[in-house]
Amino acid sequence: MQNPASTAEVTIVTGSSRGIGLAIAKALATAGHRLVLVARDDTRLQALAADFTSQGHAAIAVAADLRDENAATHIVAAAERAFGPVTAVVNNAGTAPADKVENTTPAMLRETFDLHVGAPLALARACIPAMKRAGRGCLLQLASTAGLRGYPFTSAYTAAKHGMVGLSRALHAELSPAGIQVYAVCPGFVDSDITRGAAAAIAARGKTTADQAFARMAAQNRIGRMHLPGEVADATARLLRERPTGCVYELDRTEPAFVD
Ligand SMILES: NC(=O)c1ccc[n+]([C@@H]2O[C@H](COP(=O)([O-])OP(=O)(O)OC[C@H]3O[C@@H](n4cnc5c(N)ncnc54)[C@H](OP(=O)(O)O)[C@@H]3O)[C@@H](O)[C@H]2O)c1
């Protein structure tokens, strides 16, 4: 009989210290994945890894700033030391700079691309050799409907999320023949620190309340309400478990579905 530990997934979840990433980490821990938790806040991450471990799950914390081009090799080396080859990566870490286009600087654009496109590409480069040897693997990007359509006051974010979806399509075309599945999961607005912070920033301009700003964001979702982090986590866990053949999975629909 095979040792179950030797068949368990070894999964990097970036941005897993809070919000959607933490919900994904919890769903994957329950599904038996050995977790590599990544974010910048080392103290918070170490406490979370200890929580997971105390509940009988396998988890390590690797603090890193994913905009740093050396972060991916450092994370993958730590994962391999702890658990062996990485079998899945969930690229969830993200920030959502919001401003009018006149205030969107080249530095903002570069930083947003480094995090949403550069980091997933670097982690793919570091993990693909072992995945190819195994003939199996999964790279999943937490993209957004901002990767499929345009939103005002988010030109750097919307461009980077389109880049993330484009990267996913290219990796899917190149790697699925090698048994590596690549997904871009696209929710609309999700109730998390990012949206709560954006609502507070809008309210600070004095023309509306944070609750009204939050409600207006929710109304932009085709489903007519905020997505919940748990719903995004459930969809992510299902894709990792079932490994369907599509690539871009849109959640902001009455029936979530692959759009290509
Ligand atoms: N919230 C939404 O409405 C929404 C909708 C669609 C898609 N998304 C996408 O979903 C993902 C998660 O969003 P969220 O709402 O859960 O955000 P969140 O609550 O703000 O969490 C972001 C996570 O990313 C980490 N992070 C940020 N910058 C990082 C960096 N440079 N290096 C490493 N880790 C970094 C943060 O930890 P540290 O600060 O400790 O680094 C945190 O764990 C993002 O990619 C976002 O674009 C969000």
The ligand as an SDF file (V2000), in Angstrom:
LIG
                    3D

 48 52  0  0  0  0  0  0  0  0999 V2000
  -10.9020   41.2300   -3.0130 N   0  0  0  0  0  0  0  0  0  0  0  0
  -11.4000   41.2630   -4.2330 C   0  0  0  0  0  0  0  0  0  0  0  0
  -12.4420   41.9100   -4.5040 O   0  0  0  0  0  0  0  0  0  0  0  0
  -10.7580   40.4600   -5.3330 C   0  0  0  0  0  0  0  0  0  0  0  0
  -11.4870   40.2320   -6.5090 C   0  0  0  0  0  0  0  0  0  0  0  0
  -10.8880   39.5030   -7.5310 C   0  0  0  0  0  0  0  0  0  0  0  0
   -9.5990   39.0350   -7.3870 C   0  0  0  0  0  0  0  0  0  0  0  0
   -8.9080   39.2860   -6.2280 N   0  0  0  0  0  0  0  0  0  0  0  0
   -7.5400   38.7940   -6.1360 C   0  0  0  0  0  0  0  0  0  0  0  0
   -7.4760   37.8590   -5.0910 O   0  0  0  0  0  0  0  0  0  0  0  0
   -6.1710   37.8810   -4.5080 C   0  0  0  0  0  0  0  0  0  0  0  0
   -6.2720   37.9980   -2.9900 C   0  0  0  0  0  0  0  0  0  0  0  0
   -6.9850   39.1790   -2.6840 O   0  0  0  0  0  0  0  0  0  0  0  0
   -7.5560   39.4920   -1.2060 P   0  0  0  0  0  0  0  0  0  0  0  0
   -8.7710   40.3230   -1.4390 O   0  0  0  0  0  0  0  0  0  0  0  0
   -7.6450   38.2690   -0.3900 O   0  0  0  0  0  0  0  0  0  0  0  0
   -6.3900   40.4480   -0.6810 O   0  0  0  0  0  0  0  0  0  0  0  0
   -5.8720   40.7490    0.8140 P   0  0  0  0  0  0  0  0  0  0  0  0
   -6.9020   40.3750    1.8260 O   0  0  0  0  0  0  0  0  0  0  0  0
   -5.3750   42.1450    0.8040 O   0  0  0  0  0  0  0  0  0  0  0  0
   -4.6370   39.7440    0.9410 O   0  0  0  0  0  0  0  0  0  0  0  0
   -3.5160   39.8840    0.1050 C   0  0  0  0  0  0  0  0  0  0  0  0
   -2.4780   38.8460    0.4720 C   0  0  0  0  0  0  0  0  0  0  0  0
   -1.3380   39.0020   -0.3930 O   0  0  0  0  0  0  0  0  0  0  0  0
   -0.1500   39.1770    0.3970 C   0  0  0  0  0  0  0  0  0  0  0  0
    0.7630   40.0510   -0.3380 N   0  0  0  0  0  0  0  0  0  0  0  0
    0.5190   41.3020   -0.8030 C   0  0  0  0  0  0  0  0  0  0  0  0
    1.6170   41.7990   -1.4000 N   0  0  0  0  0  0  0  0  0  0  0  0
    2.5840   40.8450   -1.3250 C   0  0  0  0  0  0  0  0  0  0  0  0
    3.9360   40.7590   -1.7530 C   0  0  0  0  0  0  0  0  0  0  0  0
    4.5540   41.7900   -2.3720 N   0  0  0  0  0  0  0  0  0  0  0  0
    4.6350   39.6230   -1.5020 N   0  0  0  0  0  0  0  0  0  0  0  0
    4.0460   38.5840   -0.8630 C   0  0  0  0  0  0  0  0  0  0  0  0
    2.7590   38.6000   -0.4390 N   0  0  0  0  0  0  0  0  0  0  0  0
    2.0440   39.7240   -0.6550 C   0  0  0  0  0  0  0  0  0  0  0  0
   -0.6710   39.7870    1.7260 C   0  0  0  0  0  0  0  0  0  0  0  0
    0.1860   39.5500    2.8370 O   0  0  0  0  0  0  0  0  0  0  0  0
    1.3400   40.5850    3.3090 P   0  0  0  0  0  0  0  0  0  0  0  0
    0.7210   41.9460    3.2930 O   0  0  0  0  0  0  0  0  0  0  0  0
    1.7790   40.0990    4.6540 O   0  0  0  0  0  0  0  0  0  0  0  0
    2.4260   40.4390    2.2840 O   0  0  0  0  0  0  0  0  0  0  0  0
   -1.9750   38.9870    1.9000 C   0  0  0  0  0  0  0  0  0  0  0  0
   -1.7020   37.7130    2.4330 O   0  0  0  0  0  0  0  0  0  0  0  0
   -5.4230   39.0600   -5.1720 C   0  0  0  0  0  0  0  0  0  0  0  0
   -4.5850   38.5790   -6.2040 O   0  0  0  0  0  0  0  0  0  0  0  0
   -6.5510   39.8910   -5.7510 C   0  0  0  0  0  0  0  0  0  0  0  0
   -6.1260   40.6320   -6.8690 O   0  0  0  0  0  0  0  0  0  0  0  0
   -9.4510   39.9790   -5.1940 C   0  0  0  0  0  0  0  0  0  0  0  0
  1  2  1  0
  2  3  2  0
  2  4  1  0
  4  5  1  0
  4 48  2  0
  5  6  2  0
  6  7  1  0
  7  8  2  0
  8  9  1  0
  8 48  1  0
  9 10  1  0
  9 46  1  0
 10 11  1  0
 11 12  1  0
 11 44  1  0
 12 13  1  0
 13 14  1  0
 14 15  2  0
 14 16  1  0
 14 17  1  0
 17 18  1  0
 18 19  2  0
 18 20  1  0
 18 21  1  0
 21 22  1  0
 22 23  1  0
 23 24  1  0
 23 42  1  0
 24 25  1  0
 25 26  1  0
 25 36  1  0
 26 27  1  0
 26 35  1  0
 27 28  2  0
 28 29  1  0
 29 30  1  0
 29 35  2  0
 30 31  1  0
 30 32  2  0
 32 33  1  0
 33 34  2  0
 34 35  1  0
 36 37  1  0
 36 42  1  0
 37 38  1  0
 38 39  2  0
 38 40  1  0
 38 41  1  0
 42 43  1  0
 44 45  1  0
 44 46  1  0
 46 47  1  0
M  CHG  2   8   1  16  -1
M  END
$$$$
